[in-house]
Amino acid sequence: MRGELPRELTELTDMTLFQFRTNHIGGTLPSGIDNLSMLEEIDLRQNELEGTLPEEIFNIPQIKRILLLRNSQLSGTIPNSIENAVNLEMLSFQKCQITGSIPSSIGNLSNLFFLTFMENLLTGSIPESVTKLSRLEVLELSGNELTGQIPDFANHDHLYFVSLFDNKLRGTIPQSLGILPKLMFLDIRNNQLYGTIPPSIGQLPELVTFFAQDNRLTGTLPSFSGNNGLLQTINLSGNKLSGGLDDFFGIDGPTERLIAVNLGENNFMGSLPTSVGLFESLTEIDLEKNSFFGTIPTEIGLLRNVETLNLQENDFSGTLPEEIGLIEQMMYLNVAKNRFEGTIPDTISLLSRLKNLDMNSNQLFGSVPIVLDRLDHLDEIYLHNNNLTGDLTETFCSSRAFGYHIEEFTADCLEPSPTVTCGCCTKCCKDNNCLAV
């Protein structure tokens, strides 16, 4: 459906449902829409509405659901008349161009359980009155310019989804977020939060997803012993967290349902515990840019479902375990910029799905295993700044399958005195200086 909404629609006073979702309706909402005294739902999501939000939309006495999401030209501020929509249950202006602040009068909407203003241009703080919405289940305010602190959401027994990412929120994570009995999804990434992660966060019995990356958080990881084993995804990268992982992958950590762990770019240290092998559901482990040390435990081979293993820029040492070749789903393996030594294990050739292999800047020696040319999906390989030797031209470069797929290939083949001969490398390096060839 195309065109604009006709003015005559406002004369259908017995209408209860006003639904034209996913069309090409443009223009503005017709004036006099508050004449529709029986109207309970306005659903015009994914259209091409423009203009500002009319005050009348909140004066419809029976209105319960206003869904105007994904109208990218819909602009203006949220009118103060919002306080009149006392029966409102669902309100969504997601991905519009709404400006200004969230009116404090929104706290009068005692029946509201679904509130999403994601990806608008809202400013100011999250009003404390939002905490009066005791029936709230979904709060989605991400992708705005909101400032101030996260309000205290104590006594919200129904709240299961909180997303506040990509704002400018400051202050600490409130303890009250850790006592929400139904909270399943918490996303507070890319703000300016500081302080420690409250221990109560780890005790949330229903928590499945926790994103808090790219803040200024300090301290150690909380115990997740009270989580009931539901946590699947945790990303705390880009903070200043410290401590080790023995407890996280031990009795105080999440259970074997864990799928993805990203703790990169922090101040963690210590070794990778052998108990990591118990988490067989893991598909992603990202520990880059920390201060981990020691060897990779052979138990890593038990993680058959891992697709991404990123250990770059740590202080790991020893040899790469042959068991790494047992991770049959591996697509991205990055152990660059550590102190690994010894030879590259032949078992890496068993990683038939491998696309990206980065081993640069270690102390690896010996020749590159010829069997690596069996990796038909490998399109990036970085081997420079090691002590590897040999003629790759006669092995990799002569392999039609390998040469066809490769996009980036680096080795220590830069003149003078190259340690590796490579006729198909995209860059030749010496030490850490690389030049395109």
KOLGUFI-93783 format. One line per 10 residues: their letters; for each residue z, y, x of C-alpha. Coordinates in Angstrom, 1 decimal, decimal comma, padded with zeros to 4 digits. Layout:
# KOLGUFI-93783
A = Z:Y:X | ...
END
This chain:
# KOLGUFI-93783
MRGELPRELT = 000,0:000,0:000,0 | -001,0:003,5:001,3 | -000,5:007,0:000,1 | 002,6:008,9:-001,0 | 005,2:008,1:-003,6 | 004,3:009,7:-006,9 | 006,7:012,2:-008,5 | 006,5:010,2:-011,7 | 008,6:007,4:-010,2 | 011,7:009,6:-010,8
ELTDMTLFQF = 011,1:009,4:-014,5 | 011,7:005,6:-014,6 | 015,4:006,1:-015,4 | 016,1:002,4:-016,1 | 014,9:001,3:-012,7 | 017,4:-000,6:-010,7 | 015,3:-001,7:-007,7 | 013,0:000,7:-005,7 | 011,4:-001,6:-003,1 | 008,2:-000,9:-001,2
RTNHIGGTLP = 009,0:-002,4:002,2 | 006,5:-002,9:005,0 | 003,6:-000,7:003,8 | 001,9:002,5:004,8 | 003,7:004,9:002,5 | 003,8:008,4:003,9 | 004,9:011,8:002,8 | 008,4:012,6:001,7 | 010,8:011,0:-000,7 | 010,2:012,6:-004,1
SGIDNLSMLE = 012,6:015,3:-005,3 | 014,7:014,4:-008,3 | 015,3:010,9:-007,1 | 018,9:011,3:-008,3 | 017,6:011,2:-011,8 | 017,4:007,4:-011,4 | 020,9:006,9:-012,6 | 020,7:003,1:-012,7 | 019,1:002,7:-009,3 | 021,1:000,3:-007,0
EIDLRQNELE = 018,7:-000,2:-004,1 | 016,1:001,9:-002,2 | 014,2:-000,3:000,3 | 011,4:001,6:002,1 | 011,8:000,0:005,5 | 008,8:000,0:007,9 | 006,7:002,7:006,3 | 005,4:006,1:007,4 | 007,8:008,4:005,6 | 008,3:011,8:007,1
GTLPEEIFNI = 010,3:014,9:006,4 | 014,1:015,1:006,1 | 016,6:013,1:004,2 | 017,1:014,6:000,8 | 020,7:015,2:-000,3 | 019,8:013,8:-003,7 | 019,5:010,3:-002,3 | 023,3:010,1:-002,0 | 023,9:011,5:-005,5 | 022,5:008,4:-007,3
PQIKRILLLR = 025,7:007,2:-009,0 | 025,0:003,4:-008,8 | 023,3:003,3:-005,4 | 024,5:000,3:-003,3 | 021,7:-000,1:-000,7 | 019,7:002,5:001,2 | 017,3:000,9:003,7 | 015,0:003,4:005,4 | 014,8:001,8:008,8 | 011,7:001,9:010,9
NSQLSGTIPN = 010,2:005,2:009,5 | 009,7:006,8:012,9 | 008,9:010,3:011,5 | 011,8:010,5:009,1 | 014,0:013,3:010,5 | 016,8:015,7:009,7 | 020,5:015,3:009,6 | 022,7:013,1:007,5 | 023,7:015,3:004,6 | 027,3:015,8:003,6
SIENAVNLEM = 026,5:014,5:000,2 | 026,9:011,0:001,7 | 030,5:011,2:000,5 | 029,3:010,9:-003,1 | 027,7:007,5:-002,6 | 031,0:005,7:-003,2 | 029,4:002,4:-004,3 | 027,2:002,2:-001,2 | 027,3:-001,2:000,5 | 024,4:-001,1:003,0
LSFQKCQITG = 023,0:002,0:004,9 | 020,3:001,8:007,5 | 018,3:004,6:009,2 | 017,4:002,4:012,2 | 014,6:003,7:014,4 | 014,1:007,0:012,8 | 014,4:010,6:014,1 | 017,8:011,5:012,6 | 019,6:014,2:014,4 | 023,1:015,8:014,3
SIPSSIGNLS = 026,4:014,1:014,0 | 027,7:011,4:011,8 | 029,7:013,1:009,0 | 033,4:012,3:008,9 | 033,0:012,0:005,1 | 031,3:008,6:005,8 | 034,9:007,2:005,8 | 034,9:007,7:002,0 | 032,4:004,8:001,5 | 035,0:002,2:001,0
NLFFLTFMEN = 032,5:-000,5:-000,1 | 030,3:-000,1:002,9 | 029,9:-003,4:004,9 | 026,6:-002,8:006,7 | 026,0:000,4:008,8 | 023,2:000,8:011,3 | 021,8:004,1:012,8 | 020,3:002,4:015,8 | 017,8:004,3:017,9 | 018,0:007,8:016,5
LLTGSIPESV = 018,9:011,1:018,1 | 022,5:011,3:016,9 | 025,0:013,3:018,9 | 028,8:014,0:018,8 | 031,5:011,4:018,6 | 031,9:008,4:016,4 | 034,2:009,8:013,6 | 037,6:008,3:013,4 | 037,0:008,0:009,7 | 034,7:005,0:010,4
TKLSRLEVLE = 037,8:003,0:011,0 | 038,7:003,5:007,3 | 035,7:001,2:006,3 | 037,9:-001,9:006,0 | 035,1:-004,0:004,6 | 032,7:-003,2:007,5 | 030,9:-006,3:008,9 | 028,1:-004,8:010,9 | 028,3:-001,6:012,9 | 025,1:-000,7:014,8
LSGNELTGQI = 025,0:002,7:016,5 | 023,2:001,9:019,7 | 020,4:003,9:021,2 | 021,7:007,4:020,4 | 023,4:010,2:022,3 | 026,9:009,6:021,0 | 029,8:010,8:023,1 | 033,6:010,5:023,0 | 035,6:007,3:022,9 | 035,2:004,1:020,9
PDFANHDHLY = 037,5:004,3:017,9 | 040,4:002,0:017,2 | 039,1:-000,8:014,9 | 042,4:-002,5:014,2 | 042,8:-004,2:010,8 | 039,1:-004,9:010,4 | 039,2:-008,5:009,5 | 035,5:-008,7:008,4 | 033,8:-007,0:011,4 | 031,7:-009,5:013,3
FVSLFDNKLR = 028,9:-007,4:014,8 | 029,5:-004,2:017,0 | 026,7:-002,7:018,9 | 027,2:000,7:020,7 | 024,9:000,3:023,7 | 022,8:003,0:025,2 | 025,0:006,0:024,4 | 027,3:008,2:026,4 | 030,6:006,9:025,3 | 033,5:007,4:027,7
GTIPQSLGIL = 037,1:006,2:028,0 | 038,4:002,7:028,1 | 037,6:-000,4:025,9 | 040,2:-000,2:023,1 | 042,6:-003,1:022,9 | 041,9:-003,3:019,1 | 038,4:-004,8:019,8 | 040,2:-007,8:021,1 | 042,1:-008,5:017,9 | 039,1:-008,6:015,5
PKLMFLDIRN = 039,3:-012,2:014,2 | 035,6:-012,5:013,2 | 034,0:-010,6:016,0 | 031,0:-012,6:017,3 | 028,8:-010,0:018,9 | 030,0:-007,1:021,1 | 027,5:-004,9:022,9 | 028,8:-001,8:024,7 | 026,5:-001,8:027,7 | 025,0:001,3:029,3
NQLYGTIPPS = 027,7:003,8:028,6 | 030,3:005,5:030,8 | 033,2:003,3:030,0 | 035,9:002,7:032,7 | 039,1:000,9:033,2 | 039,7:-002,9:032,8 | 038,4:-005,3:030,2 | 041,4:-005,9:027,9 | 042,7:-009,4:028,2 | 042,5:-009,6:024,4
IGQLPELVTF = 038,7:-009,7:024,6 | 038,8:-013,1:026,2 | 041,0:-014,3:023,3 | 038,5:-013,5:020,6 | 038,2:-016,8:018,7 | 034,7:-016,3:017,4 | 033,0:-014,3:020,3 | 029,5:-015,6:021,1 | 027,9:-012,7:022,9 | 029,6:-010,1:025,2
FAQDNRLTGT = 027,5:-007,4:026,9 | 029,2:-004,6:028,9 | 026,8:-004,1:031,8 | 026,1:-000,8:033,4 | 029,4:000,9:032,9 | 032,2:001,7:035,4 | 034,6:-001,1:034,6 | 037,1:-002,3:037,2 | 039,6:-005,1:037,5 | 039,1:-008,9:037,1
LPSFSGNNGL = 037,6:-011,1:034,5 | 039,9:-011,8:031,5 | 040,9:-015,4:030,7 | 038,7:-016,9:028,0 | 041,0:-019,7:027,2 | 041,5:-018,5:023,6 | 037,8:-018,2:022,8 | 037,5:-021,6:021,0 | 034,6:-022,5:023,2 | 032,0:-020,4:021,4
LQTINLSGNK = 031,0:-017,9:024,1 | 027,3:-018,4:025,0 | 026,2:-015,2:026,8 | 028,1:-012,8:029,0 | 026,6:-009,9:031,0 | 028,9:-007,7:033,0 | 026,5:-006,6:035,7 | 026,4:-003,1:037,2 | 030,2:-002,5:037,1 | 032,9:-002,5:039,8
LSGGLDDFFG = 034,6:-005,7:038,7 | 036,3:-007,9:041,4 | 038,1:-011,1:042,0 | 036,7:-014,7:042,1 | 035,2:-017,2:039,7 | 037,6:-020,1:040,0 | 039,3:-019,3:036,7 | 036,1:-018,3:034,9 | 034,5:-021,7:035,7 | 037,9:-023,4:035,3
IDGPTERLIA = 040,6:-024,0:032,7 | 040,8:-020,3:031,8 | 037,0:-019,9:031,3 | 034,6:-020,4:028,5 | 033,6:-024,0:027,7 | 030,4:-025,9:028,4 | 028,5:-024,1:025,6 | 027,9:-021,2:027,9 | 024,2:-020,4:028,3 | 023,8:-017,2:030,4
VNLGENNFMG = 026,1:-015,6:032,9 | 025,2:-012,3:034,6 | 027,8:-010,9:036,9 | 025,5:-009,2:039,3 | 026,1:-005,9:041,1 | 029,9:-005,9:041,2 | 032,5:-006,5:043,8 | 033,2:-010,2:043,1 | 034,0:-012,4:046,1 | 035,1:-015,9:046,9
SLPTSVGLFE = 033,1:-019,2:046,7 | 031,0:-020,7:043,9 | 033,4:-023,4:042,5 | 032,3:-027,0:042,2 | 033,4:-026,8:038,6 | 030,2:-024,8:037,8 | 028,5:-028,2:037,5 | 030,4:-028,8:034,3 | 028,5:-026,1:032,4 | 025,4:-028,1:031,7
SLTEIDLEKN = 024,2:-025,8:029,0 | 023,6:-022,9:031,4 | 020,1:-021,5:031,6 | 020,9:-018,4:033,6 | 023,2:-017,7:036,5 | 022,9:-014,2:038,1 | 025,4:-013,3:040,8 | 023,3:-011,0:042,9 | 024,7:-008,1:045,0 | 028,3:-009,2:045,2
SFFGTIPTEI = 030,4:-010,6:048,2 | 030,4:-014,3:047,4 | 030,6:-016,6:050,4 | 030,7:-020,2:051,4 | 028,1:-022,9:050,6 | 026,4:-023,8:047,4 | 028,2:-026,8:046,0 | 026,1:-029,9:045,5 | 027,3:-030,0:041,9 | 024,7:-027,3:041,3
GLLRNVETLN = 022,2:-030,1:040,8 | 024,0:-031,1:037,5 | 022,7:-027,9:035,9 | 019,4:-029,4:034,7 | 018,8:-026,6:032,2 | 019,0:-023,6:034,5 | 015,8:-021,5:034,5 | 017,1:-018,6:036,6 | 019,4:-018,9:039,6 | 019,9:-015,5:041,4
LQENDFSGTL = 022,2:-015,4:044,3 | 020,5:-012,7:046,4 | 022,5:-010,2:048,5 | 025,7:-012,1:049,0 | 027,2:-013,8:052,0 | 026,5:-017,4:051,2 | 026,0:-019,6:054,2 | 025,3:-023,2:055,1 | 022,3:-025,2:054,2 | 020,5:-025,2:050,8
PEEIGLIEQM = 021,6:-028,5:049,1 | 018,9:-031,0:048,4 | 020,4:-031,3:044,9 | 018,9:-028,0:044,0 | 015,7:-029,9:043,4 | 017,3:-031,6:040,5 | 017,3:-028,5:038,4 | 014,2:-029,5:036,6 | 013,9:-026,4:034,3 | 014,1:-023,9:037,2
MYLNVAKNRF = 011,6:-021,0:037,0 | 013,2:-018,3:039,2 | 015,1:-019,2:042,4 | 016,4:-016,3:044,5 | 018,6:-016,8:047,5 | 017,4:-013,9:049,5 | 019,5:-011,8:051,9 | 022,3:-014,3:052,5 | 023,1:-016,3:055,7 | 021,6:-019,6:054,7
EGTIPDTISL = 020,4:-021,7:057,6 | 018,7:-025,0:058,2 | 015,4:-026,1:056,8 | 014,0:-025,6:053,3 | 014,7:-028,9:051,5 | 011,6:-030,9:050,5 | 013,3:-031,4:047,1 | 012,3:-027,9:046,0 | 008,8:-029,4:045,4 | 010,4:-031,2:042,4
LSRLKNLDMN = 010,8:-027,9:040,6 | 007,6:-028,2:038,7 | 008,1:-025,1:036,5 | 009,0:-022,8:039,4 | 007,2:-019,4:039,3 | 009,2:-017,3:041,7 | 010,8:-018,4:045,0 | 012,6:-015,8:047,1 | 014,2:-016,9:050,4 | 013,6:-013,9:052,5
SNQLFGSVPI = 016,2:-012,5:055,0 | 018,2:-015,6:055,8 | 018,4:-017,8:058,9 | 016,2:-020,6:057,8 | 014,2:-022,4:060,5 | 011,7:-025,2:060,9 | 008,4:-025,5:059,1 | 007,7:-024,8:055,4 | 007,5:-028,1:053,6 | 003,9:-029,0:052,9
VLDRLDHLDE = 004,9:-030,5:049,6 | 005,6:-027,0:048,2 | 001,9:-026,8:047,5 | 002,5:-029,1:044,5 | 004,1:-026,3:042,6 | 001,2:-025,4:040,4 | 003,0:-022,5:038,6 | 004,3:-020,8:041,7 | 002,9:-017,2:041,7 | 005,4:-015,4:043,9
IYLHNNNLTG = 006,9:-016,7:047,2 | 008,9:-014,7:049,7 | 009,7:-016,3:053,0 | 009,8:-013,4:055,5 | 012,6:-012,4:057,8 | 013,6:-015,9:058,7 | 013,0:-018,2:061,7 | 010,3:-020,3:060,0 | 007,4:-021,5:062,0 | 004,1:-023,3:061,5
DLTETFCSSR = 000,5:-022,9:060,2 | 000,5:-022,2:056,4 | -003,2:-021,7:056,4 | -003,9:-025,4:056,8 | -001,4:-026,3:054,0 | -000,8:-023,8:051,3 | -003,9:-021,7:051,8 | -006,2:-024,7:051,7 | -004,6:-025,9:048,4 | -006,9:-024,7:045,6
AFGYHIEEFT = -004,1:-024,8:043,0 | -001,7:-022,8:045,2 | -004,3:-020,2:046,2 | -005,5:-019,7:042,7 | -002,0:-018,8:041,2 | -000,4:-016,9:044,0 | 000,2:-013,1:043,4 | 002,7:-012,3:046,1 | 003,2:-014,3:049,3 | 005,1:-013,0:052,3
ADCLEPSPTV = 005,9:-014,6:055,6 | 006,5:-013,7:059,2 | 002,9:-013,5:060,2 | 002,7:-009,9:061,4 | 001,1:-009,4:064,8 | 002,0:-009,3:067,6 | 003,7:-012,7:068,2 | 003,8:-014,0:064,6 | 006,0:-017,1:064,1 | 003,9:-018,2:061,1
TCGCCTKCCK = 000,1:-018,3:060,6 | -000,9:-017,5:057,0 | -004,4:-016,9:055,9 | -003,5:-016,3:052,2 | -000,3:-014,2:052,5 | -000,5:-010,9:050,6 | 001,9:-009,3:053,1 | 002,7:-010,2:056,7 | 006,1:-009,3:058,0 | 008,1:-009,0:061,2
DNNCLAV = 011,8:-008,7:060,8 | 012,0:-006,7:057,5 | 008,8:-004,7:058,1 | 006,0:-005,9:055,8 | 002,4:-004,7:055,7 | -000,3:-005,7:053,1 | -003,1:-007,8:054,5
END
